[in-house]
Amino acid sequence: MEKKMKLVRLSSGEEIIGKVTETENSVIIENGYTLIPAGEGKIGFMPFMPYTKASDGLEVDMKFVMFMVEPVSDLVKQHTEATSGIVVPDSKVIS
C-alpha cells in the first residue's frame, strides 16, 4: 500500500498531518502531528498522542474522517523537519 503525506480532518475537529495509508474502511496515519493555531496566522505542530506509540501507525475508522487533502509544501517541509531532524532548504535558485 502506498503512503502519501496527507492532512486528515477528524470528526472531532482535529487536523493531523502524517504519512497516510488508505484501506477499505480506515486510514493508517504514521508520524502524525496535530496542527495547532499559534496566533497571527501561524501554525504549531504537536505529536499526535505523544504518550503512546501512535507514531508507528494509528488506524482511524473512515467514519471519523471528515476529509483528507494534500498539504501545502511548507507543511510537508515542517513535518519532515519535525520527524527526521533533517532541515530542508528553501527551493530558491541562487545566482
ZIBEL-V69701 format. One record per residue. N is the residue number from 1. BURIAL is + if it has 24 or more other ideal C-beta (glycine too) atoms within 12 Angstrom, else -. Layout:
N;BURIAL
N;BURIAL
//
This chain:
1;-
2;-
3;-
4;-
5;+
6;+
7;+
8;+
9;-
10;+
11;-
12;-
13;-
14;+
15;+
16;+
17;+
18;+
19;+
20;+
21;+
22;-
23;-
24;-
25;-
26;-
27;+
28;+
29;+
30;+
31;+
32;+
33;+
34;+
35;+
36;-
37;-
38;-
39;-
40;-
41;-
42;-
43;-
44;-
45;+
46;-
47;+
48;+
49;-
50;-
51;-
52;-
53;-
54;-
55;-
56;-
57;+
58;+
59;-
60;+
61;-
62;-
63;-
64;-
65;+
66;-
67;-
68;+
69;-
70;-
71;+
72;-
73;-
74;-
75;+
76;+
77;-
78;+
79;+
80;+
81;-
82;+
83;-
84;-
85;-
86;-
87;-
88;-
89;-
90;-
91;-
92;-
93;-
94;-
95;-
//
